């Protein structure tokens, strides 16, 4: 998610090419990050759309039902197959992302330190249109909070889904979420958080298209 002041201007360019043999600038997003980012996005989207079809078969909140045109799978069995396939992609790709982020030091460098005061300060600046983000390799506190939050949310989604899917096999996990029915509520709420993140993330990318190019080509 990118928050950018409408007053910020792109960095000036000298108009001169870099000297021959000069080392290339390090990419803002390395290849492994871009690959895992897009795979995570695909897995999360497939899980959400198939999950809505599964949810409709037995709604947690009867007043909330998703239009069939918003779902994939065609029927409950098909949606379950899509959901579990996307789940394994999300789990293994997510573990790869977390392992690489920690091993390369990127997680600490990009997301830490993170404090409530910094988040509130940058959020207030963003609401006033004074939060700049000229450097895609640096995250402000609101971005840090959003990205760390969605990582935690995806972990909750997977664990609560496992408590629902394998409730008998993992009784301790089921009880950790307060029982089967409560695990369904947690799973639904975590899905809602992820959907909200996707909407805001896409909106911010639309406002700052350069962030999309950076995630595609690294610079």
N, C-alpha and C positions, 0 to 999 in steps of 0.2 A: 504494500500500500504506500503510495507516494503522496505527501502533502506538500504543496508548493505555493508560495506567495505569487499572486498575480503581478507583483511589482518586480519580481526577480528577473534578471536579464541573463542570457547565455554568456559564458565566459568569452572574453575577446580573443580573437585569433590573430596571430602575427602575419599570417599569409605566407610564411616561409615553410618549406618542407623540412622535415628532420634531416640532419646530416646523414650521409651514407654510412652504414655500419653502426649507427647509434642504436642502443638497446631499445626495443619496443616497450611501451608502457604496459605495466601489468594490467590485465583485464579486470574490470570491476567484478565480474562474475565468471569464475573458471568454468571449464567445460562440464566437469562433474556436477557442479551446482545447477547449471542450466538444464542438464539432462534430468536430474532428479526432480527439479522444480516442475518441469512439464509432465513428467510421469506421475508425480504426486497430484498435480492438477487434474490429470485425466482420471486417475483412480478415485479421487474424491468426488468428481462430477458423476462418474458411473455409479458409485456407491449411493450418492444422494438420489439420483433419478430412479434407480432400482429400489432403493429403500422406501421411497414414497409409494411405490406399487405394493410393497410388502406391508407397509403401514396401513394402507387403505383396506387390506383384508381383515384387519382387526385394529381399528383406530384407538389410540391411547386417549385422545380427546374426541368424542363423537362429533363435535361441532366443527372439527378441522378435518377436511378430506381434500386430497390433491386431485386435480383434474387428470384423467387418464392420459391426456395428450402431453402432460408434463413428465410422464414416467416411461421407463423402458422395461422390457421383459415380456410384455404381452399378456402374461397371466402370472399367478403367484409362483409357480414352479420355475418359470423362465426368469422372473425377477430375482429369485433366490440364487439361481446359477450366476447371473450377472453380478449380484451383490458379493458372493463369496469369491468369485474370480477377481473382482476389483479389490476385495479385502486383502488377498494375498499379495497383489501388486503393491498396495499401499503399505503393508507391513514390511515387506522386504526392501522396497525402495525407500521407505521412511527410515528404516534402520541404516541403510547405506548413507543416506543424507546426514543423519545424526552422527554416525561414526566418522565420516569424513569431516564434518563441521568441527567436531571436538578434536580429532587427530591433527588437523591442520591449524588449529587455533582460531579458525574463523568465527566459531560461535562466541568465544570470549571477546574477540576483537570487535565484532559487529553488534552484539546484543548486550554486552556488559560494559560498564555498570548500568543498572536500571533501577531508578527510584521513583516512588509515587510523586515526589515533588517535581522531578524532571518531567514526568508524563503530564501532570497538571499544567506546568508552565508551558510546555510545547503545545498542548491542546488549546490553551487559551490563546497562544500566538496564532495557531492555525485558524481558530474561529474569527480572529481579527484580520486574517489575510496577511499575516506578517511572518509566517514560518517559511523559510526558504529551504530548498533542497536542490542546490545546483550540482552537488557532487553525488552521483549514484552509488559511490563506494562508501558513503557515510550515511547512517540511519539516524534520524532524530528519535527522541524518546517515545513519541507516539508510534512510530513505525516499529521500534524495538518491542514495545508492549504488544502491538497487534501481532507481530510475527511469533513471538514467544507464546502469546496466548493461543494462537491457532495451532501451534505444535502441541501444547498441553491439551487443547480441545480434541485434536485428532487421536491422541493417546487415550483420552476418556472415551471417545467414540468406539475405538477398537476394543477396549477392555469391557465396556458396558455391553457391546454387541456380543462379545464372547460369553459374558454372563447370561445373556439371553439365549444364545445359540446352544451352548453347552452347559446349561444350568445344573443338570444332574452331575456332570463330570467335574465341575468346578464350584462346589458348594461354598467354599470360603470366598471366592470372588463374587458369587451371587449375594452372599450376606454382606460383603463389603459395600455393595450398592443398595443395601436395605431390602433385599428380596427381589424376586423376579419382576413383580409389577413396578417396583420403584426403579429397577434397572431400565425398564422400558421408558419410563418418564425421563430418566437421565439421558438415555440414548437419544430420545426425541429432542430434548433441550440442547444437547451437544450438536445435533444436526442443525438446529435452528441457528446456533452461534456460527457454525461453519457457513451456512447459507448467507447470513448477514455479512460475514467477512468477505465472501466471494463478491457480493453485490457492491460493497464499498471499494474493494480492491479493483474491480473492473471499472468502476466510476472514476477512481483516482488515476488509473492508467489512461483512461480516455481523456482526462484533463492534462496529463503529462505523457504524451505518446513516446517521448524519448526513453522512458523507463521500460517500455515494451521492447524497443530496439536493443537496449542494453541487455535485457534478458535473452534476446535471440542471438546476438552476435558477441556479447561479452563486454562491449564498449559503448 
